[in-house]
Amino acid sequence: MGTTKPTGVVQEVLALARDHSLWSPGDRIVVAVSGGPDSVALLHILHEISVVHMPLQLICAHVHHGFRPEESDAEAEEVRHMARKLEVPFEMIRVDVPAYMKESGKGPQEAARELRYAFLHDTAAKWAAQHIAMAHHGDDQAETVLLHLLRGSGPAGLAGMRLTRKEKNVQLIRPLLRMYKADLIEFCKFYNLSYVTDSTNLLSKYRRNAIRLDVLPFLGQYNEQLTPSLNRLAETMAEENDFMEASTLAVYEELVQLDNGRHMFSIASYRKLSVALQRRLIKLILNYLPSDSENLDFRKIETVRLRLLQKRPSTWSLDLGGGAVGVREYDQAVLFDRTQGVMGEWCYGLDVLPISGELELPEAGGILRWQRTSCSDGPNPSNEEEACFDADELALPLTIRSRLPGDTMYVMGLNGRKKVKDIFIDEKIPPSLRPIIPVVCDRSGAILWIPGVRRSVHAAVQKHTSSVIYMSWQRQESSGHR
């Protein structure tokens, strides 16, 4: 399905590069060259551009997969000769795909791809290259879109391969993505460029080959323009997916509070979002966490979404794989990495209290501050994050620790003792937050204050109090409001 004359191919690539800023004069580009017609055409097109139109430094990179020893040796020699003729640096690696398959448990295509990309990135780092150029074209794009469609992919998958994307500080570019294989073969023939044919491309046992050899020709009976149609679909979905991603990020910035690795948001606000944004917000947060992203499927995201939409108040926890956990705590949703949570008990001691000072509590994500004043001059507590104590009644040393099982306190304003656990429940403090809330105790172990929650009856400021210890608690959000 050729649409471009051989003499117009270079101009078409130049126009695409200009419209999408694929490179700048003087850039270094690692060109992935297998030896097939697509990559041979790519190397020669970029070489002509570098010589005639703008200075570019090219590095020809070839992977010897070793699947077909004799053919692979011939391909490597062909590519080496081509690079030498064009006076382009040549880099090659021999990889043991079968050994890597056994080690990683991956299939042949996926294993070969991982090793190939690792080599290309290594080569880019060696040469301080800004780009890695791949020879994917419109027919490859049609196959990719159809593969993703058969897997049940969403808009991101239907967008197919992108013209350019950042990966490991290097830009992956696909300058041939808007033309077709027939154009590239015709280009090679017109300029008498030799190329090799990979015999494994004719084996239908590989899924992509089956799509190319069997599925696309079959469906082509019902639409002669199937390949261009799939390419148009990819281009449309890429733009719409970009728009939805930007919209989701805006929603994240507005609704989600990031506090010590916990992504928290109001369920009432979440319910007001469209279904599309509800799903994408969950997916975005899980992408921020070390979740099992390979298994981040529709079913998992939908499970979280539907649980959050349940009308009756409830508290539940869902294991989302890879350490990611989804939790509903009263009217809040929380997604976090359980492997990064506060582990075990923690405790700090204050043997003396200088006139003023502060103590950072990294486990609790905040700072405890204090100052000694006279009763008449000192500030008055305005909220639960502040408390005043009679300095003469305060039994030192003080201990600031995590909550322990069985903790109780004499709450100011209440008769008798109350379990700290029950206080947390009454105050609707989420279970996942309880281990990081500090508990301030005196020398006897009596709980004086739970910052942000309640103050006890101990060391209360009275009419006769002459010296006051004023304390304040300030939470520190690890990455602010996103």
C-alpha positions in Angstrom: 0.0 0.0 0.0 2.4 2.6 -1.2 1.4 6.3 -1.2 4.8 8.1 -1.4 7.2 8.2 -4.4 10.7 7.2 -3.5 12.1 10.6 -4.4 9.6 12.2 -1.9 10.3 10.0 1.1 13.1 12.1 2.5 11.0 15.3 2.2 8.1 13.6 3.9 10.3 12.5 6.9 11.8 16.0 7.1 8.3 17.5 7.2 7.2 15.1 9.9 10.4 15.8 12.0 9.8 19.5 11.7 6.1 19.3 12.6 6.7 17.1 15.7 10.2 18.3 16.7 11.8 14.9 16.3 15.3 16.3 16.5 17.4 19.4 16.3 20.5 20.2 14.3 23.6 18.6 15.9 21.7 15.9 17.7 23.1 12.4 18.0 20.7 9.6 17.0 21.2 5.9 17.6 19.5 4.1 14.6 18.2 0.6 15.3 19.1 -1.4 12.1 18.1 -5.0 11.8 19.0 -5.3 8.1 15.5 -5.5 6.8 14.1 -3.0 4.3 12.5 -0.8 6.9 15.6 -0.1 9.0 17.8 0.0 5.9 15.6 2.7 4.4 15.6 4.5 7.8 19.4 4.6 8.0 19.8 5.9 4.5 17.0 8.5 4.9 18.6 9.9 8.1 22.0 9.8 6.5 20.9 11.9 3.5 19.2 14.3 5.9 22.4 14.6 8.0 24.6 15.2 4.9 22.3 17.4 2.8 19.7 19.1 5.1 21.0 19.5 8.7 24.0 18.1 10.8 23.1 15.0 12.7 25.4 12.4 14.1 24.2 8.9 13.5 25.2 5.6 15.3 24.1 2.4 13.6 23.1 -0.2 16.2 22.5 -3.9 15.5 21.4 -6.8 17.7 22.6 -10.3 16.8 19.8 -12.4 18.3 21.3 -15.8 17.4 17.9 -17.4 16.7 19.1 -18.3 13.2 22.9 -18.5 13.5 23.9 -18.5 9.8 21.3 -15.9 8.8 22.1 -13.8 11.8 25.8 -13.8 11.0 25.0 -12.7 7.4 22.6 -10.0 8.6 25.2 -8.6 11.0 27.9 -8.5 8.3 25.5 -6.8 5.9 24.7 -4.1 8.4 28.3 -3.6 9.4 29.2 -3.2 5.7 26.4 -0.7 5.2 27.5 1.4 8.2 31.1 1.4 7.0 30.0 2.5 3.5 28.0 5.4 4.9 30.9 6.2 7.4 28.6 5.8 10.3 29.8 4.3 13.7 28.7 0.7 14.1 27.7 -0.9 17.4 26.6 -4.5 17.8 25.8 -7.0 20.5 25.2 -10.7 20.5 22.4 -11.7 22.9 21.4 -15.1 24.2 17.6 -14.9 23.9 16.9 -18.6 24.9 19.0 -18.1 28.1 17.1 -14.9 29.0 13.8 -16.6 28.3 14.7 -19.3 30.8 15.9 -16.8 33.3 12.9 -14.3 33.0 10.1 -16.7 32.0 9.2 -14.4 29.1 8.3 -15.5 25.6 10.8 -15.3 22.6 9.4 -12.0 21.2 9.2 -10.2 24.6 12.6 -11.5 25.7 14.2 -10.4 22.4 12.5 -7.0 22.7 13.8 -6.4 26.2 17.3 -7.3 25.3 17.2 -5.2 22.2 15.9 -2.1 24.0 18.5 -2.5 26.8 21.3 -2.5 24.2 19.9 0.5 22.4 19.7 2.5 25.7 23.3 1.4 26.6 24.5 2.5 23.2 22.7 5.9 23.6 24.3 6.4 26.9 27.8 5.5 25.5 27.4 8.0 22.7 25.5 10.6 24.8 22.8 10.4 22.2 19.5 12.3 22.5 17.4 9.9 20.4 16.9 6.3 19.5 15.3 6.0 16.0 13.1 3.0 15.3 11.9 1.9 11.9 8.3 1.1 12.7 5.9 2.1 9.9 2.2 2.4 9.2 1.8 -1.4 8.7 3.4 -2.0 12.1 1.1 0.5 13.6 -2.0 -1.3 12.2 -0.8 -4.6 13.6 -0.2 -3.0 17.0 -3.6 -1.4 17.2 -5.3 -4.7 16.2 -3.2 -6.7 18.7 -4.3 -4.2 21.5 -7.9 -4.4 20.3 -7.9 -8.2 20.6 -6.5 -7.9 24.1 -9.3 -5.6 25.1 -7.2 -2.5 25.5 -8.5 0.9 26.3 -7.8 4.2 24.5 -4.1 4.2 25.5 -3.6 0.9 23.8 -5.6 1.9 20.7 -3.4 4.9 20.4 -0.7 2.4 19.3 2.9 3.4 19.0 3.7 7.1 19.5 5.8 9.1 17.1 8.0 10.1 20.0 8.1 9.3 23.7 10.6 9.7 26.5 12.2 6.6 28.0 15.2 6.7 30.4 16.1 10.3 29.5 16.3 9.4 25.8 13.7 10.2 23.1 12.4 7.2 21.2 11.4 8.4 17.7 9.7 6.7 14.8 10.3 8.9 11.7 8.6 6.3 9.4 5.3 5.9 11.3 3.3 7.8 8.7 4.3 5.8 5.7 3.9 2.1 4.7 6.1 -0.8 4.1 5.5 -0.8 0.3 6.9 2.8 0.3 10.1 1.7 2.0 10.6 -1.4 -0.2 10.1 0.8 -3.2 12.6 3.3 -1.8 15.2 0.5 -1.3 14.7 -0.8 -4.9 14.8 2.7 -6.4 18.2 3.5 -4.8 19.4 -0.1 -5.2 19.8 -0.7 -1.5 20.4 -4.3 -0.5 18.5 -5.7 2.5 17.9 -9.0 4.2 14.7 -10.9 4.8 14.0 -12.5 8.2 12.7 -16.0 7.6 10.9 -15.9 11.0 8.6 -13.2 9.7 6.8 -15.9 7.7 6.0 -18.0 10.8 2.4 -17.7 12.0 3.3 -19.2 15.4 4.2 -15.6 16.5 1.1 -13.6 17.3 2.2 -10.4 15.4 3.0 -12.5 12.4 -0.4 -14.2 12.5 -2.0 -10.7 12.7 0.0 -9.6 9.6 -0.3 -12.8 7.6 -3.8 -14.0 8.5 -6.0 -11.5 10.3 -5.4 -8.3 8.4 -5.8 -9.9 5.0 -9.0 -11.6 6.1 -10.5 -8.3 7.5 -9.2 -6.5 4.5 -11.9 -8.2 2.4 -14.4 -6.0 4.2 -12.4 -2.8 4.1 -9.7 -2.2 1.4 -8.5 0.7 3.4 -8.2 -1.2 6.7 -4.5 -0.4 7.4 -4.9 3.4 6.8 -8.2 3.2 8.9 -6.4 1.6 11.8 -3.6 4.3 11.6 -6.3 7.0 11.6 -7.8 5.4 14.7 -4.4 5.3 16.4 -3.8 9.0 15.6 -7.3 10.0 16.9 -7.1 7.9 20.0 -3.6 9.3 20.8 -4.8 12.9 20.8 -8.0 12.0 22.8 -6.0 9.9 25.3 -3.6 12.8 25.8 -6.5 15.1 26.5 -8.0 12.6 29.0 -4.6 12.2 30.7 -4.3 15.9 31.1 -7.9 16.1 32.5 -7.2 13.3 34.9 -4.0 15.0 36.2 -6.0 18.2 36.8 -8.6 16.2 38.8 -5.7 14.6 40.7 -4.3 18.0 41.6 -7.7 19.2 42.7 -9.0 16.2 44.7 -6.1 14.1 45.9 -4.0 14.9 49.0 -0.6 13.2 49.1 0.5 12.6 52.6 3.5 10.4 53.5 2.9 8.3 50.4 -0.8 8.0 51.0 -3.0 9.2 48.1 -6.2 10.4 49.8 -9.4 11.8 48.4 -13.0 12.4 49.4 -15.4 9.8 48.2 -18.2 12.3 47.9 -16.1 14.4 45.4 -15.1 11.2 43.6 -18.7 10.3 43.0 -19.3 13.6 41.1 -16.7 12.6 38.5 -17.6 11.1 35.2 -17.1 7.3 35.0 -14.2 7.8 32.6 -12.4 10.1 35.0 -13.2 7.8 38.0 -11.4 4.9 36.2 -8.5 7.0 35.1 -8.0 8.6 38.5 -7.6 5.1 40.1 -5.3 4.0 37.3 -3.2 7.2 37.6 -2.7 6.8 41.4 -1.8 3.1 41.0 0.8 4.1 38.4 2.3 6.3 41.0 2.5 3.3 43.4 4.8 0.3 42.9 1.7 -1.8 42.0 1.8 -4.8 39.7 1.4 -2.6 36.6 1.5 -5.4 34.2 -1.7 -6.8 35.7 -3.3 -3.4 36.1 -6.4 -4.5 34.2 -9.9 -3.1 33.8 -11.3 -5.6 36.3 -9.0 -4.5 39.1 -9.7 -0.8 38.5 -13.4 -1.4 38.2 -13.4 -3.3 41.4 -12.0 -0.3 43.3 -14.3 2.1 41.5 -17.5 0.2 42.3 -16.5 -0.4 45.9 -16.0 3.4 46.3 -19.4 4.0 44.9 -21.2 1.9 47.5 -23.7 4.1 49.3 -23.6 2.7 52.8 -20.6 3.9 54.8 -18.1 1.1 55.3 -14.4 0.4 55.9 -12.6 -2.1 53.8 -9.2 -2.9 52.3 -8.3 -4.3 48.9 -4.9 -5.9 48.0 -4.2 -4.6 44.5 -0.9 -6.4 43.9 2.7 -5.4 44.1 2.3 -3.9 47.5 -0.5 -1.5 46.5 -3.5 -1.3 48.8 -6.9 0.4 48.3 -8.7 1.3 51.5 -12.0 3.0 52.3 -11.9 4.8 55.6 -15.3 6.4 56.4 -15.8 9.1 53.8 -12.2 8.9 52.5 -10.5 6.7 49.9 -6.8 5.9 50.4 -4.4 4.2 48.0 -0.9 3.5 49.3 2.1 1.2 49.2 1.9 -1.1 52.3 5.6 -1.9 52.0 6.5 1.8 52.7 4.2 2.2 55.7 5.3 2.7 59.3 6.5 -0.6 60.5 6.4 -1.5 64.2 6.6 0.7 67.2 8.6 3.9 67.6 9.5 6.1 70.6 11.4 9.3 71.4 12.3 10.7 74.8 12.6 14.3 76.2 14.7 14.3 79.4 14.6 18.1 79.6 12.5 20.8 78.1 14.5 23.9 77.3 12.7 27.3 77.2 11.9 26.5 73.5 12.6 23.7 71.1 11.3 21.2 68.6 11.4 17.5 67.9 11.1 16.1 64.4 9.1 12.8 64.3 9.7 11.3 60.8 7.5 8.2 61.6 4.6 10.5 62.4 5.4 12.9 59.6 5.5 16.1 61.7 7.3 18.3 64.2 6.5 18.8 67.9 7.3 22.3 69.1 7.2 23.8 72.6 8.0 26.9 74.5 7.9 27.9 78.2 6.1 31.1 79.1 4.4 32.7 82.0 0.7 32.0 82.4 -0.3 35.5 81.4 2.0 35.9 78.4 1.6 32.6 76.7 -0.6 31.8 73.6 -3.9 30.0 74.1 -4.6 26.7 72.3 -6.9 27.4 69.4 -7.3 23.8 68.1 -6.5 20.2 68.9 -3.0 20.6 67.4 -2.1 22.9 70.3 -2.0 22.2 74.1 -0.8 23.9 77.3 0.5 22.2 80.4 1.4 23.4 83.9 5.2 23.3 83.8 5.5 22.5 87.5 3.0 19.6 87.3 4.7 18.1 84.2 6.6 14.9 85.3 9.7 14.6 83.2 11.1 12.9 81.2 8.4 13.0 78.5 8.0 10.2 76.0 6.6 10.6 72.5 5.7 7.3 70.9 3.3 5.4 68.7 0.0 4.0 70.1 0.3 0.7 71.9 -2.4 -2.0 72.3 -4.5 -1.3 75.4 -3.6 2.4 75.7 -6.1 4.4 77.8 -6.2 8.0 78.8 -8.2 10.3 81.1 -9.8 12.6 78.5 -10.3 16.2 79.6 -14.0 16.9 79.8 -15.0 13.3 80.4 -15.4 11.2 83.5 -13.1 8.2 83.8 -10.7 6.5 81.5 -11.2 5.8 77.8 -9.4 3.4 75.4 -7.4 5.3 72.8 -8.7 2.8 70.2 -12.3 4.0 71.1 -11.2 7.6 70.9 -9.9 7.1 67.4 -13.1 5.3 66.4 -15.3 8.1 67.8 -13.2 10.7 66.0 -13.4 8.7 62.8 -9.6 8.6 62.4 -8.8 6.2 59.6 -7.2 2.9 60.7 -4.2 3.4 58.4 -3.4 6.8 60.1 -3.6 5.5 63.6 0.0 4.0 63.8 1.5 7.4 62.8 -0.4 9.6 65.3 2.0 10.5 68.2 1.1 9.9 71.8 2.8 12.2 74.4 3.3 10.6 77.8 4.8 11.7 81.2 7.3 9.9 83.4 4.7 7.6 84.8 3.5 6.6 81.4 0.2 8.5 81.7 -0.9 9.9 78.3 -0.9 13.7 78.4 -1.9 14.5 74.9 -2.7 12.9 71.5 -1.9 15.8 69.1 -4.7 16.6 66.7 -7.1 14.4 68.7 -7.5 14.9 72.5 -5.8 16.3 75.6 -5.9 14.5 79.0 -6.6 15.9 82.4 -3.0 15.7 83.5 -0.9 18.8 84.2 -3.9 21.1 83.4 -3.4 24.8 83.6 -5.1 26.2 86.7 -5.6 29.7 88.2 -2.6 29.2 90.4 -0.3 28.1 87.5 2.7 30.4 87.1 4.7 28.7 84.3 3.2 27.1 81.2 4.6 24.7 78.6 2.8 25.5 75.3 3.1 22.7 72.7 2.1 22.6 69.0 2.0 19.8 66.5 2.6 20.4 62.8 2.0 17.7 60.2 4.4 17.7 57.2 3.0 16.4 53.9 5.7 14.5 52.1 5.0 15.9 48.7 2.3 18.5 49.3 -1.0 18.8 47.5 -0.6 17.4 44.0 
